[in-house]
Amino acid sequence: MKILLKLLGIVRSSVWWIALAVIAGFATVGSSIGLLMTAAWLLAKASLQPSFHELQIGIVGVRFFGIARGVLRYTERLVSHNTTFRLLATIRVWFYKALEPLAPARIQHYKSADLLQRIAGDIDTLENLYARIIAPPLVAILVSALMWVLLGSFSWQLSLALFIFQILAAIVIPLASYLLTRKIDRKLPEVTTSRQAAVIDFVQGMAELRLFNRIGNQENILRQLEQQEQQLRKQQELIRHAHEPLTGLCMNGAVVSALMILQPMLQSGALDSIWSGVIIIGIMASFEAFLPIPEAAGHLEADRQAGKRIFDIIDAKPEVTTPQHPAVLPQDHTIRFENVSFTYPESTGPVLRNITFSIPQGKKAAIVGPSGAGKSTIAALLHRFYNPSAGRITIGETDITRMDPDNVRSMIGTVSQRTYLFARTIRENLQLGNPEADDEQLQKALVEAGLASFTTRLDQWAGQHGMQLSGGERQRLALARAILHDAPVLLLDEATASLDTITEKAIMQNMMAVGSSRTLLHITHRLYGMERFDTILVLENGQITQQGTHEELLEKNGSYAAMWNLQNRTSPAQDS
C-alpha cells in the first residue's frame, strides 16, 4: 500500500481530472440505472392500459436517460482516457527526471532489458492505476450510496440485503482474486525481463552464435522463457475470467433476497406491484459498477510490483548532487588532482590511492598504464559521475564538487572507447555536441575530424549503435561531436583502443590537431605519439609510479620504458 500511496502522490496534480472522470463514470452508471428502472416502470404501468397522460413522465424519462446514457458514456470514456494518458505522461516525465541524476553511477549494474522493462513495461502497467484501480471503487461507492437511498425509501431491509451482496462483490471476490494472483504478478515481471534480455542477447549476439553454432541453444532458452511467461499469463487470465460470473452470482443473490423481502410487502399491499419490478431491475443494473472491481484487485499486485521496481531505482541516492549555490565557471582550465583516493560503492578496496598531478591550461598530458589500473576512473571523477572518497579535484582554483555537474561536463569534450551513436542520422548524432550547429559548422567539424567525405552525407542513417559505420568512422564522428561541443578541455578515454594501428595513427593526428588549442588529457594503454605530450603519468595499481616527458621516462628505464619496448618490439620477420 505504501508503494501505491507514493504513486498517488506523484499524480496528485491530476486530482481534478480524476474527480471529473469519477463523476462522469458515476453519472454514466446512474443514467443506466435510471433508464432501466424508468423503462421497467413504463412497461409495467402501460400493461394496465392507463391514459397517455399518465405515461408521459415515463416516456420523457426513458428518452432523457437513453440520450444521457450515450452522451455520458462517451464523456466518461473521453475523460477517463484523457486522465489515464495524463497520468502516464506525468509518471514518465517524473521517472526520467528522477532517473537522469542517477546515471551512470547508480544504474550501470542494471541490464539494458531490465531498465527497458522498468522504463517502458512497468510504467505501461501503471496505466491500470487510474482506469482499473482508482476509479472503479470510487464509482461503486457512489452508486451504492445512490441505491441505498433509493431502496431505503421502500424498505431498509432492501438496502441491507443489497449492502451484503455488494460487500461480497466489492471486497470478498477482489480479495480472493488478489491472493490468488499475487504470486503470479510477482513472478511475471521477472520472467518478462529475462525473456526480453534473452531476445536482446539473441539479436545482438547472432553473429557469434552462428560462428559457434549455438543458435539452437539460445532458441531453446528463449522458448523456455516464452513458455514460462505464457503459462503465467494463462493462470492470470483464468482467475480474472472468473470475476464476471462470480459478480453475477452476487447480483442474483441480491435479486433473490430482494424478492424474499418484497413478497410480504406485496401480499400486505404495502407496495404496488409495479414498483417490485422497478426495484429488481434497479438492483441488477447497479451491479454494472461492481464488475470492474475484482479485476482492479487482480491488477493491484501487478501495479504494486511495477511501482516497487520503479522506486527501487528512483529511491537510490544520486552519487553526486548539485550544490545549493554552485560556483561560477572558472576562466582558468588548469586541472589538478590533489591526494585523490576513490573506492567504488560496494567495492572491497580503493581503485585510486593518493593521486596528485596537475595539467596546466593549454597543455597536453597522457595517463598510461595497464588495464584495470584506474585510468578510466580518473575520467569518471573528472566528469563528476562520482565524487572522490578523499582529496579534491579542481579546475582553475575551483573544487569541482562546488560546481553544478552539468557545468563541469560542459567544459569537457569527450571521446571514449565506447562511443554511443544513436539510431539517427549523422546530422542528429553530431548535433548532440551542439544542437544549434548549422550545416556549415557540422561540415567544418567533419573535415577537422578527418571525415571530409561525410560532408555530403549528413542525412545518412547511422544505424543501431552506429553499425552502418566502420570503427574508425565512429571514432572520428565522436571527435567531430567533441569539436562541435567546443569545450576548453578535450578528454580522450581509450579513444583508439579497439582500432588497428594505421587507423589509430590517423585518428590521433586529427585529435592532436583539434586539441592544439585546448587542455588535452589522453587516457590510454597504447603508447602511440607519446613524444607529443608535455607530461606523461604512469598509473599502476591505482597509484602514479612515474611522471615526466617521453624522453625522461625512457631514460629512467622503469615501467614506462618496459611498456614502450614491449609495444614497439620488432619481430625477427620484420628485421629480415
SULVENLIN-V91017 format. One line per field, one symbol per residue. phi: phi as a letter, one per 40 degrees, with the letter a starting at -180 (. if undefined). psi: psi as a letter, one per 20 degrees, with the letter a starting at -180 (. if undefined). burial: 1 if it has 16 or more other ideal C-beta (glycine too) atoms within 10 Angstrom, else 0. Layout:
phi=???
psi=???
burial=???
This chain:
phi=.ccccccccccccbccccccccccccccccccccccccccccccccccfcccdccdccccccccccccdccccccccccccccccccccccccdcccccdccccdcbccccccccccccbccccccdcdccbbccdccccccccccccccccccacccccccdcccccccbccccccccccdcccccdccccccccccccccccbcccccdcfbcccccccccccccccccccccccdccccccccccccccccccccccccdcccccgcbccdcccccccccccccdccdccdcccccccccccccccccdcccccdcbbcdcbcccccccbcbbbbfcbabcdgccaccbbfcbaabcdgcbbbbbiccgchcccccccccgcbbdcagabbbgbbccccbcdccccccbcbbbcbccbccbcddccccccadccccccccccccccgbdcccbbcccccgcfgccbccccccccccccccccfccbbbbbfcbcbbccccdccccccccccccbbcbbbbabbccgcccccabbbbbfgbccaaicdccccccfbcccccccccbcccdcccc
psi=hgghhhghhhjhijhhgggghgghgghghhhggggggghgggggghhilaqhhhiggggggggghgghggghggggggghgggghggggggggggghhhgiiqigijhiqqhhggghggfghhhhihigghigggghgghgggggghggghhigphhggggggghhgghiggghgggghhighghhhghgggghgghhggggghjhghhggjljhhghhggggghghggggghggghgghiigghghhggghghgggghhhhghhghijipphghghggggggghhihiihighhghhighghghggghghhghiqpqhqqpqhnqqqpqhpkppppolpqppqpjqhrqhqolpprpoqpirpqporrrpjijghhgghhhikhrqqhqaqpqpcjppiiiqphhhghiippporhmpppqmargghhhihhnhiprhghghghgghjklhiihjkhjqphrpkkiiqrghhghhhhghghghhlqippponlhjhjqrgghggghhggghghjhjrppooprjpmpkhiiqhqppoppkjqohqparggghhhilbhghggghghjppqhhhh.
burial=001100110110010011011111111111111111111111011000000000000100110011011001101100110011011100100110011011001100000011011110111011111111111111110111011101100110111011001101110011011101110110011111111111001000000010000000010001001001100100110011011001100110011011001100100000100011011111111111111111111111111111111110110000110000001011001111110111100000011110101010101111111000111111111111111100101111011110111011101111111010100001111111110010001110111111100110010001000100100111111111111110111111111110100011001101110110011111111110110110111111011101110100110000110011000000000000
